[in-house]
Amino acid sequence: AYAVAPLLVFRNLCLDDNARSGLGGLSGLNTFLATFGLLWILDSGALLVGKRWGHRPLHSRISPSKTLEGSLAGWLFCGLAGWFLYPALFGVRAQDGWGWIALAAGPVGIAGDLMESARKRKAGVKDSGHWLPGHGGWLDRFDSLLALAVLVGLWKWV
């Protein structure tokens, strides 16, 4: 249930094509693309910077390859995307939603990823990275989404 509820909320947001009720000026497919885009920017920025310049583990027992430097860089790239890239791509004003969501998506996505990593490690399925080398596997594509879907859903209804 902990995974189904956020995904259902997110699904309903993505199926809503009413632009006036859309999130920060986006609705339907654009909400889906914008949300996944933030997660991919967060993950990719963290991976690239963490592999090159990361020295301090974020949480060595739960996810030994994640670094503090990589996580902060991913958060920075995510915030920059929400404030500068998304207005250019989607024609929305950053202050109407996506800029703020992007700033919150960094810590929320990283926390969601760490929580799911701890659950998977406990269940013995943590290492699923051979399917998507460098990206942690198929399960990691949804870790951050579970937490971010709740944030995006709350933002729409606030």
C-alpha positions in Angstrom: 0.0 0.0 0.0 2.9 2.4 0.7 3.9 2.2 -3.0 0.5 2.0 -4.6 -1.0 5.1 -3.0 1.6 7.6 -4.2 1.6 6.1 -7.7 -2.1 6.3 -7.9 -2.0 10.0 -6.9 0.6 10.6 -9.5 -1.3 8.7 -12.1 -4.4 10.8 -11.5 -2.3 14.0 -11.8 -0.9 12.9 -15.1 -4.4 12.0 -16.5 -5.8 15.4 -15.6 -5.7 17.4 -18.8 -7.4 20.5 -17.3 -4.7 23.2 -17.6 -6.3 25.4 -15.0 -6.2 22.7 -12.4 -2.7 21.6 -13.6 0.4 21.9 -11.5 2.3 25.1 -12.0 0.7 25.6 -15.4 1.3 22.0 -16.5 -1.2 19.2 -16.9 -1.4 15.7 -18.3 1.6 14.3 -20.0 3.7 17.4 -19.3 3.3 16.8 -15.5 4.6 13.2 -16.0 7.5 14.4 -18.1 8.4 17.2 -15.8 8.3 15.0 -12.7 10.4 12.2 -14.2 12.7 14.9 -15.7 13.5 16.2 -12.2 14.2 12.7 -11.0 16.5 11.9 -13.9 18.3 15.2 -13.5 18.7 14.6 -9.8 20.0 11.0 -10.2 22.2 11.8 -13.2 23.8 14.9 -11.6 24.4 13.0 -8.4 26.0 10.1 -10.3 28.2 12.2 -12.5 29.5 14.5 -9.7 29.6 11.7 -7.1 31.7 9.4 -9.3 34.2 12.1 -10.1 34.4 14.3 -7.0 32.5 12.4 -4.3 34.6 11.4 -1.2 32.2 11.4 1.7 29.6 8.7 1.9 26.0 9.9 2.3 25.0 6.8 4.3 27.6 4.0 3.9 25.5 1.3 5.5 22.4 1.8 3.4 23.9 2.9 0.1 27.7 2.8 0.1 28.1 4.4 -3.4 26.1 7.5 -2.7 28.2 10.5 -1.7 27.4 13.8 0.0 29.0 15.7 -2.8 27.0 13.9 -5.5 23.7 14.3 -3.6 24.3 18.1 -3.2 25.2 18.4 -6.9 22.1 16.5 -7.9 20.0 18.8 -5.8 21.6 21.8 -7.3 21.0 20.6 -10.9 17.4 19.7 -10.0 16.8 23.2 -8.6 18.4 24.8 -11.7 16.2 22.8 -14.0 13.1 23.8 -12.1 14.0 27.5 -12.1 15.6 27.9 -15.5 15.2 24.9 -17.8 11.5 24.2 -17.2 10.3 27.7 -17.9 12.2 27.6 -21.3 10.9 24.1 -22.1 7.3 24.2 -20.9 6.6 28.0 -20.9 5.7 28.1 -17.2 6.7 30.5 -14.5 9.1 28.9 -12.1 7.6 30.7 -9.1 4.1 29.2 -9.9 5.2 25.7 -8.8 8.0 23.9 -10.6 10.8 26.0 -9.3 9.7 25.2 -5.7 9.0 21.6 -6.4 12.5 21.2 -8.0 14.1 22.7 -4.9 12.2 20.3 -2.7 12.6 17.3 -5.0 16.3 17.1 -4.2 16.0 16.2 -0.5 12.7 14.4 -1.0 14.0 12.3 -3.8 17.3 11.5 -2.0 15.3 10.6 1.2 13.0 8.4 -0.8 15.9 6.7 -2.5 17.6 6.0 0.8 14.4 4.6 2.4 13.8 2.3 -0.5 17.5 1.3 -0.5 17.2 0.3 3.1 14.1 -1.8 2.4 15.6 -3.5 -0.6 18.9 -4.2 1.2 16.9 -5.7 4.1 15.0 -7.9 1.6 18.2 -8.9 -0.2 17.3 -7.3 -3.6 19.5 -4.2 -3.3 21.9 -5.0 -6.1 19.8 -4.9 -9.3 22.2 -2.6 -11.2 23.1 -4.9 -14.0 20.0 -4.0 -16.0 20.8 -0.3 -16.2 24.6 0.1 -15.5 25.4 3.1 -13.4 21.8 3.7 -12.5 21.2 1.1 -9.9 18.7 -1.0 -11.8 15.0 -0.9 -12.6 13.9 -0.7 -8.9 15.9 2.6 -8.5 13.9 4.3 -11.3 10.9 4.3 -8.9 12.5 4.9 -5.5 12.5 8.6 -5.6 9.2 8.7 -7.5 7.4 7.2 -4.5 8.4 10.2 -2.3 8.2 12.8 -5.1 4.7 11.7 -6.2 3.4 12.6 -2.7 5.1 16.0 -2.9 3.7 16.7 -6.3 0.2 15.5 -5.2 0.3 17.7 -2.1 1.5 20.7 -4.1 -1.4 20.5 -6.5 -4.0 20.4 -3.8 -2.5 23.1 -1.6 
